[in-house]
Amino acid sequence: MAMENSLPIYIEEFSVHPLKLVSLLLCSLFLLPVSLWAEEEVEKNQIKKHIYTVIEFESTFMNRTKEKVLETLGEPNTRWEHRGKEVWKYNNIIKDQDKLWDQNVMFDFGRVNMMWATPPATPASDWSTTSVNHQ
């Protein structure tokens, strides 16, 4: 009989109070979105693109094939043709003089033949202050 008396005490000691259960569920529901937001931030930081110095960019991509550039940098922001040669522009990918610059890459026979940095696109009111020497 001693065992029968101790069994109900054991169950009563570890029974869950409904208020505790509800508060635990509410806390977990409030904290779940925070943990999901944290995961999204980690993914965004991993997706950040690499910012190159001028020398690093030139040494990495000069004379490389289009496929290699596309594989490394992804799709360019702009594509156009100049004198029969394809030009790709990547926005804000070069850091020089503590500023971010756009990088233009010209292909000849499927390989990078020429590249030059330009200041990022500015509003029409700022065109008068843009220097031509940086092109």
Backbone as a printed PyTorch tensor [residue, N CA C, xyz], in Angstrom:
tensor([[[  0.7990,  -1.1830,   0.0000],
         [  0.0000,   0.0000,   0.0000],
         [  0.8480,   1.2560,   0.0000]],

        [[  2.0370,   1.1310,   0.4720],
         [  2.8940,   2.3160,   0.5020],
         [  3.1690,   2.8060,  -0.9090]],

        [[  3.2650,   1.8970,  -1.8460],
         [  3.5150,   2.2860,  -3.2280],
         [  2.3080,   2.9860,  -3.8170]],

        [[  1.1370,   2.5330,  -3.4860],
         [ -0.0570,   3.1690,  -4.0200],
         [ -0.1780,   4.5990,  -3.5090]],

        [[  0.2220,   4.8520,  -2.3040],
         [  0.1500,   6.2030,  -1.7560],
         [  1.2160,   7.1180,  -2.3650]],

        [[  2.3710,   6.5840,  -2.7010],
         [  3.4370,   7.4240,  -3.2390],
         [  3.2240,   7.7440,  -4.7260]],

        [[  2.5220,   6.9250,  -5.4470],
         [  2.2980,   7.1400,  -6.8700],
         [  1.4960,   8.4050,  -7.1420]],

        [[  0.3890,   8.6370,  -6.4740],
         [ -0.3290,   9.8910,  -6.7200],
         [  0.4900,  11.1270,  -6.3660]],

        [[  1.3370,  11.0280,  -5.3640],
         [  2.1850,  12.1690,  -5.0110],
         [  3.1660,  12.4410,  -6.1490]],

        [[  3.7070,  11.4060,  -6.7280],
         [  4.6450,  11.5370,  -7.8400],
         [  3.9720,  12.2330,  -9.0180]],

        [[  2.8040,  11.8620,  -9.3800],
         [  2.0740,  12.4650, -10.4930],
         [  1.7120,  13.9080, -10.1580]],

        [[  1.3120,  14.1790,  -8.9430],
         [  0.9400,  15.5360,  -8.5600],
         [  2.1500,  16.4650,  -8.5670]],

        [[  3.3100,  15.9800,  -8.2090],
         [  4.5010,  16.8170,  -8.1770],
         [  4.8950,  17.2920,  -9.5680]],

        [[  4.7160,  16.4530, -10.5810],
         [  5.1710,  16.7810, -11.9150],
         [  4.0350,  17.1230, -12.8740]],

        [[  2.8940,  17.3940, -12.3800],
         [  1.8000,  17.7820, -13.2650],
         [  2.0330,  19.2220, -13.7280]],

        [[  1.5900,  19.5440, -14.9170],
         [  1.7980,  20.8620, -15.5000],
         [  0.5620,  21.7020, -15.2570]],

        [[  0.8150,  22.8650, -14.7140],
         [ -0.2790,  23.7930, -14.4530],
         [ -0.6720,  24.4340, -15.7880]],

        [[ -1.9710,  24.5600, -16.0870],
         [ -2.3960,  25.1200, -17.3860],
         [ -1.8620,  26.5410, -17.6360]],

        [[ -1.7550,  27.3600, -16.6260],
         [ -1.2430,  28.7130, -16.8080],
         [  0.2230,  28.6870, -17.2250]],

        [[  1.0040,  27.7840, -16.6570],
         [  2.4030,  27.6510, -17.0370],
         [  2.5250,  27.1860, -18.4860]],

        [[  1.6720,  26.2690, -18.8820],
         [  1.7040,  25.7580, -20.2420],
         [  1.3610,  26.8540, -21.2550]],

        [[  0.3320,  27.6330, -20.9520],
         [ -0.0750,  28.7180, -21.8460],
         [  1.0310,  29.7730, -21.9420]],

        [[  1.6280,  30.1310, -20.8190],
         [  2.6880,  31.1420, -20.8490],
         [  3.9100,  30.6320, -21.6180]],

        [[  4.2380,  29.3550, -21.4930],
         [  5.3440,  28.7730, -22.2480],
         [  5.0670,  28.8170, -23.7480]],

        [[  3.8640,  28.4760, -24.1420],
         [  3.5060,  28.5160, -25.5560],
         [  3.5500,  29.9390, -26.1080]],

        [[  3.0410,  30.8960, -25.3570],
         [  3.0590,  32.2860, -25.8060],
         [  4.4900,  32.8080, -25.9580]],

        [[  5.3300,  32.4970, -24.9980],
         [  6.7240,  32.9320, -25.0830],
         [  7.4210,  32.3260, -26.3030]],

        [[  7.1800,  31.0480, -26.5370],
         [  7.8150,  30.4050, -27.6930],
         [  7.2980,  30.9880, -29.0010]],

        [[  6.0140,  31.3520, -29.0570],
         [  5.4760,  31.9630, -30.2670],
         [  6.0460,  33.3550, -30.4930]],

        [[  6.2950,  34.1030, -29.4320],
         [  6.8750,  35.4320, -29.5840],
         [  8.3520,  35.3710, -29.9530]],

        [[  9.0680,  34.3690, -29.4620],
         [ 10.4880,  34.2630, -29.7440],
         [ 10.7800,  33.5990, -31.0820]],

        [[  9.8650,  32.8380, -31.6050],
         [ 10.0800,  32.1520, -32.8740],
         [ 10.3350,  33.1270, -34.0120]],

        [[  9.5250,  34.1770, -34.1920],
         [  9.8230,  35.1070, -35.2900],
         [ 11.1820,  35.7850, -35.1460]],

        [[ 11.6210,  36.0570, -33.9280],
         [ 12.9190,  36.6840, -33.7210],
         [ 14.0190,  35.7620, -34.2280]],

        [[ 13.9200,  34.4870, -33.9490],
         [ 14.9370,  33.5560, -34.4130],
         [ 14.8980,  33.4160, -35.9300]],

        [[ 13.7170,  33.4980, -36.5290],
         [ 13.6180,  33.4420, -37.9810],
         [ 14.2300,  34.6930, -38.6130]],

        [[ 14.0170,  35.8730, -38.0010],
         [ 14.6190,  37.0940, -38.5170],
         [ 16.1350,  37.0180, -38.4280]],

        [[ 16.6310,  36.4270, -37.3760],
         [ 18.0760,  36.2890, -37.2190],
         [ 18.6530,  35.4220, -38.3330]],

        [[ 17.9590,  34.3540, -38.7090],
         [ 18.4130,  33.5000, -39.7910],
         [ 18.4260,  34.2640, -41.1110]],

        [[ 17.4160,  35.1220, -41.3510],
         [ 17.3730,  35.9150, -42.5710],
         [ 18.5460,  36.8830, -42.6220]],

        [[ 18.9090,  37.4800, -41.5010],
         [ 20.0330,  38.4110, -41.4550],
         [ 21.3340,  37.6880, -41.7880]],

        [[ 21.4980,  36.4770, -41.2790],
         [ 22.6980,  35.7040, -41.5720],
         [ 22.7710,  35.4240, -43.0650]],

        [[ 21.6440,  35.0410, -43.6820],
         [ 21.6250,  34.7750, -45.1140],
         [ 21.9520,  36.0340, -45.9060]],

        [[ 21.4300,  37.1920, -45.5070],
         [ 21.7140,  38.4420, -46.2080],
         [ 23.1980,  38.7690, -46.1380]],

        [[ 23.8180,  38.5470, -44.9820],
         [ 25.2360,  38.8340, -44.8380],
         [ 26.0720,  37.9090, -45.7020]],

        [[ 25.6410,  36.6820, -45.8900],
         [ 26.3760,  35.7460, -46.7270],
         [ 26.2440,  36.0990, -48.2050]],

        [[ 25.1350,  36.7390, -48.5740],
         [ 24.8960,  37.0890, -49.9690],
         [ 25.6250,  38.3760, -50.3530]],

        [[ 26.0680,  39.1480, -49.3920],
         [ 26.7450,  40.4030, -49.6910],
         [ 27.8210,  40.1920, -50.7450]],

        [[ 27.8670,  41.1180, -51.7130],
         [ 28.8690,  40.9640, -52.7520],
         [ 30.2080,  41.5160, -52.2720]],

        [[ 31.2450,  40.9950, -52.8420],
         [ 32.6060,  41.3840, -52.4940],
         [ 32.9240,  42.7270, -53.1380]],

        [[ 33.5080,  43.6420, -52.3870],
         [ 33.9530,  44.9250, -52.9100],
         [ 35.4560,  44.8060, -53.1770]],

        [[ 35.8610,  45.0720, -54.4070],
         [ 37.2490,  44.9210, -54.8340],
         [ 37.9800,  46.2510, -54.8020]],

        [[ 39.3050,  46.1960, -54.6430],
         [ 40.1340,  47.3520, -54.9380],
         [ 40.3820,  47.3300, -56.4440]],

        [[ 40.8580,  48.4410, -56.9940],
         [ 41.0930,  48.5050, -58.4420],
         [ 42.1090,  47.4470, -58.8630]],

        [[ 43.1990,  47.3700, -58.1390],
         [ 44.2570,  46.4140, -58.4880],
         [ 43.7620,  44.9780, -58.3630]],

        [[ 43.0200,  44.6980, -57.3020],
         [ 42.4840,  43.3480, -57.0900],
         [ 41.5350,  42.9610, -58.2230]],

        [[ 40.6680,  43.8910, -58.6290],
         [ 39.7170,  43.6040, -59.7030],
         [ 40.4480,  43.3540, -61.0160]],

        [[ 41.4050,  44.2210, -61.3480],
         [ 42.1340,  44.0660, -62.6010],
         [ 42.9320,  42.7670, -62.6360]],

        [[ 43.6090,  42.4450, -61.5410],
         [ 44.4100,  41.2200, -61.5370],
         [ 43.5310,  39.9650, -61.5440]],

        [[ 42.3230,  40.0690, -61.0190],
         [ 41.4370,  38.9080, -60.9840],
         [ 40.7470,  38.6660, -62.3260]],

        [[ 40.3460,  39.7370, -63.0120],
         [ 39.4730,  39.5520, -64.1680],
         [ 40.0810,  39.8980, -65.5230]],

        [[ 41.2420,  40.5330, -65.5900],
         [ 41.8170,  40.8660, -66.8880],
         [ 42.1370,  39.5940, -67.6560]],

        [[ 41.7090,  39.5550, -68.9100],
         [ 41.9180,  38.4450, -69.8410],
         [ 41.1360,  37.1830, -69.4580]],

        [[ 40.1430,  37.3040, -68.5960],
         [ 39.2830,  36.1650, -68.2420],
         [ 38.1300,  36.0500, -69.2440]],

        [[ 37.5800,  34.8820, -69.3530],
         [ 36.4540,  34.6700, -70.2690],
         [ 35.1730,  35.2420, -69.6730]],

        [[ 34.1890,  35.4630, -70.5500],
         [ 32.8890,  35.9630, -70.1030],
         [ 32.2830,  35.0200, -69.0720]],

        [[ 32.4210,  33.7300, -69.3250],
         [ 31.8290,  32.7420, -68.4360],
         [ 32.4190,  32.8330, -67.0310]],

        [[ 33.7320,  33.0470, -66.9450],
         [ 34.3940,  33.1490, -65.6360],
         [ 33.9280,  34.4050, -64.8980]],

        [[ 33.8060,  35.5230, -65.6180],
         [ 33.3440,  36.7620, -65.0050],
         [ 31.9050,  36.5940, -64.5360]],

        [[ 31.0800,  35.9990, -65.3870],
         [ 29.6750,  35.7830, -65.0490],
         [ 29.5340,  34.8550, -63.8480]],

        [[ 30.3550,  33.8270, -63.7990],
         [ 30.3180,  32.8730, -62.6770],
         [ 30.7210,  33.5360, -61.3610]],

        [[ 31.7100,  34.4130, -61.4150],
         [ 32.2210,  35.0450, -60.2040],
         [ 31.3750,  36.2280, -59.7540]],

        [[ 31.0060,  37.1100, -60.6850],
         [ 30.3080,  38.3420, -60.3270],
         [ 28.8030,  38.2850, -60.5230]],

        [[ 28.3270,  37.3120, -61.2560],
         [ 26.8940,  37.2370, -61.5390],
         [ 26.5260,  38.1440, -62.7020]],

        [[ 25.2430,  38.3180, -62.9070],
         [ 24.7500,  39.1350, -64.0110],
         [ 25.1470,  40.6010, -63.8070]],

        [[ 25.5930,  41.2610, -64.8700],
         [ 25.9250,  42.6860, -64.7470],
         [ 24.6650,  43.5220, -64.5950]],

        [[ 24.8330,  44.7190, -64.0500],
         [ 23.6990,  45.6250, -63.9100],
         [ 23.2690,  46.1900, -65.2550]],

        [[ 24.2340,  46.3850, -66.1530],
         [ 23.9530,  46.9320, -67.4760],
         [ 24.8410,  46.2460, -68.5020]],

        [[ 24.2710,  46.0180, -69.6910],
         [ 25.0410,  45.4990, -70.8240],
         [ 24.8050,  46.4170, -72.0040]],

        [[ 25.8550,  46.6960, -72.7730],
         [ 25.6860,  47.4380, -74.0140],
         [ 26.8410,  47.0970, -74.9490]],

        [[ 26.7970,  47.6350, -76.1470],
         [ 27.8270,  47.3760, -77.1330],
         [ 28.4880,  48.6900, -77.5160]],

        [[ 29.8150,  48.6760, -77.6150],
         [ 30.5680,  49.8640, -78.0140],
         [ 31.5390,  49.4540, -79.1180]],

        [[ 31.3410,  50.0150, -80.3070],
         [ 32.1900,  49.7130, -81.4660],
         [ 32.3110,  48.2210, -81.7000]],

        [[ 31.1990,  47.5310, -81.5870],
         [ 31.1540,  46.1010, -81.8670],
         [ 31.6550,  45.2090, -80.7410]],

        [[ 32.0120,  45.7990, -79.6170],
         [ 32.5000,  45.0130, -78.4760],
         [ 31.5050,  45.1290, -77.3370]],

        [[ 31.2880,  44.0090, -76.6580],
         [ 30.3200,  43.9650, -75.5620],
         [ 30.9220,  44.5740, -74.2930]],

        [[ 30.1290,  45.4060, -73.6030],
         [ 30.5610,  46.0400, -72.3540],
         [ 29.5490,  45.6950, -71.2660]],

        [[ 30.0590,  45.2670, -70.1220],
         [ 29.2240,  44.9930, -68.9540],
         [ 29.5830,  46.0010, -67.8810]],

        [[ 28.5670,  46.4430, -67.1390],
         [ 28.7910,  47.3840, -66.0460],
         [ 28.2760,  46.7840, -64.7430]],

        [[ 29.1290,  46.7750, -63.7330],
         [ 28.7680,  46.3280, -62.3880],
         [ 28.7640,  47.5470, -61.4750]],

        [[ 27.6520,  47.7910, -60.8150],
         [ 27.5020,  48.9690, -59.9590],
         [ 28.1220,  48.7530, -58.5810]],

        [[ 28.7990,  49.7900, -58.0880],
         [ 29.3460,  49.8370, -56.7230],
         [ 30.1410,  48.5940, -56.3550]],

        [[ 31.1110,  48.2360, -57.1760],
         [ 31.8840,  47.0220, -56.9220],
         [ 33.3580,  47.3210, -56.6450]],

        [[ 33.7910,  48.5640, -56.9150],
         [ 35.1730,  48.9710, -56.7080],
         [ 35.2190,  50.0240, -55.6070]],

        [[ 36.1780,  49.8930, -54.7060],
         [ 36.3710,  50.9220, -53.6810],
         [ 37.7200,  51.5830, -53.9280]],

        [[ 37.6660,  52.9020, -54.1610],
         [ 38.8690,  53.6760, -54.4010],
         [ 38.6330,  55.0700, -53.8470]],

        [[ 39.6330,  55.6360, -53.2170],
         [ 39.5380,  56.9590, -52.6030],
         [ 38.3590,  57.0280, -51.6270]],

        [[ 38.1530,  55.9560, -50.8910],
         [ 37.0780,  55.8300, -49.8960],
         [ 35.6840,  56.0230, -50.4860]],

        [[ 35.5290,  55.7320, -51.7620],
         [ 34.2290,  55.8110, -52.4260],
         [ 34.0010,  54.5290, -53.2100]],

        [[ 32.7370,  54.2020, -53.4070],
         [ 32.3910,  53.0620, -54.2450],
         [ 32.2250,  53.5380, -55.6820]],

        [[ 32.7640,  52.7700, -56.6270],
         [ 32.7320,  53.1160, -58.0440],
         [ 32.0740,  51.9860, -58.8230]],

        [[ 31.5520,  52.3340, -59.9820],
         [ 31.0490,  51.3310, -60.9150],
         [ 32.2300,  50.8520, -61.7590]],

        [[ 32.1890,  49.5930, -62.1530],
         [ 33.2710,  49.0430, -62.9790],
         [ 32.7040,  48.5890, -64.3120]],

        [[ 33.3180,  49.0510, -65.3970],
         [ 32.9520,  48.6630, -66.7490],
         [ 33.9690,  47.6560, -67.2540]],

        [[ 33.4880,  46.6080, -67.9030],
         [ 34.3490,  45.5540, -68.4140],
         [ 34.0250,  45.3730, -69.8930]],

        [[ 35.0450,  45.5220, -70.7720],
         [ 34.8480,  45.3540, -72.2060],
         [ 35.4490,  44.0220, -72.6470]],

        [[ 34.7040,  43.3030, -73.4590],
         [ 35.1460,  41.9980, -73.9520],
         [ 35.5400,  42.1060, -75.4160]],

        [[ 36.6100,  41.4290, -75.7680],
         [ 37.0460,  41.3200, -77.1540],
         [ 37.3900,  39.8550, -77.3890]],

        [[ 36.7610,  39.2550, -78.3710],
         [ 36.9190,  37.8270, -78.6650],
         [ 36.5970,  36.9620, -77.4400]],

        [[ 35.5850,  37.3760, -76.6650],
         [ 35.1000,  36.5780, -75.5470],
         [ 35.9140,  36.6820, -74.2700]],

        [[ 36.9200,  37.5550, -74.2530],
         [ 37.7450,  37.7300, -73.0640],
         [ 37.7840,  39.1930, -72.6610]],

        [[ 38.0500,  39.4270, -71.3560],
         [ 38.1450,  40.8070, -70.8720],
         [ 39.3710,  41.4470, -71.5080]],

        [[ 39.1410,  42.5470, -72.2120],
         [ 40.2150,  43.2330, -72.9140],
         [ 40.5270,  44.5840, -72.2840]],

        [[ 39.5100,  45.2160, -71.7050],
         [ 39.6880,  46.5460, -71.1390],
         [ 38.7010,  46.7310, -69.9970]],

        [[ 39.0880,  47.5120, -68.9940],
         [ 38.1690,  47.8250, -67.8990],
         [ 38.4710,  49.2180, -67.3860]],

        [[ 37.4350,  49.8900, -66.9050],
         [ 37.5880,  51.2260, -66.3590],
         [ 36.4920,  51.4800, -65.3410]],

        [[ 36.8340,  52.2950, -64.3570],
         [ 35.8830,  52.6360, -63.2870],
         [ 35.2280,  53.9740, -63.6050]],

        [[ 33.9810,  54.1000, -63.2170],
         [ 33.2560,  55.3690, -63.3490],
         [ 32.5570,  55.6430, -62.0250]],

        [[ 32.3440,  56.9200, -61.7250],
         [ 31.5930,  57.2110, -60.5040],
         [ 30.1750,  56.6710, -60.6270]],

        [[ 29.5610,  56.3180, -59.5260],
         [ 28.1860,  55.8260, -59.5860],
         [ 27.2610,  56.8740, -60.2070]],

        [[ 26.1830,  56.4220, -60.7960],
         [ 25.2210,  57.3230, -61.4210],
         [ 24.7450,  58.3350, -60.3940]],

        [[ 24.7190,  59.5940, -60.8050],
         [ 24.3060,  60.6710, -59.9090],
         [ 23.0790,  61.3520, -60.4820]],

        [[ 22.3230,  62.0310, -59.6420],
         [ 21.1850,  62.7900, -60.1580],
         [ 21.6400,  63.8490, -61.1630]],

        [[ 20.7420,  64.3010, -62.0220],
         [ 21.0760,  65.2600, -63.0740],
         [ 21.6900,  66.5390, -62.5170]],

        [[ 21.3250,  66.9160, -61.3050],
         [ 21.8500,  68.1520, -60.7300],
         [ 23.3350,  68.0360, -60.3820]],

        [[ 23.8580,  66.8160, -60.2310],
         [ 25.2450,  66.6330, -59.8510],
         [ 26.1790,  66.4210, -61.0420]],

        [[ 25.6850,  66.4480, -62.2650],
         [ 26.5340,  66.1920, -63.4290],
         [ 27.6290,  67.2340, -63.5600]],

        [[ 27.3840,  68.4490, -63.1300],
         [ 28.3910,  69.5050, -63.2680],
         [ 29.6000,  69.2530, -62.3710]],

        [[ 29.4310,  68.4840, -61.2890],
         [ 30.5350,  68.2350, -60.3680],
         [ 31.2740,  66.9390, -60.6750]],

        [[ 30.7880,  66.1540, -61.6200],
         [ 31.4160,  64.8850, -61.9490],
         [ 32.6680,  65.1380, -62.7850]],

        [[ 33.7770,  64.5610, -62.3700],
         [ 35.0310,  64.7660, -63.0790],
         [ 35.1710,  63.7730, -64.2150]],

        [[ 35.6750,  64.2210, -65.3500],
         [ 35.8550,  63.3650, -66.5100],
         [ 37.1330,  62.5480, -66.3500]],

        [[ 38.0510,  62.9780, -65.4980],
         [ 39.3280,  62.3080, -65.3480],
         [ 39.2210,  60.9140, -64.7670]],

        [[ 38.1490,  60.5970, -64.1010],
         [ 38.0080,  59.2810, -63.4780],
         [ 37.5090,  58.2290, -64.4500]],

        [[ 37.2360,  58.5720, -65.6780],
         [ 36.7050,  57.5830, -66.6370],
         [ 37.7740,  56.8980, -67.3880]]])
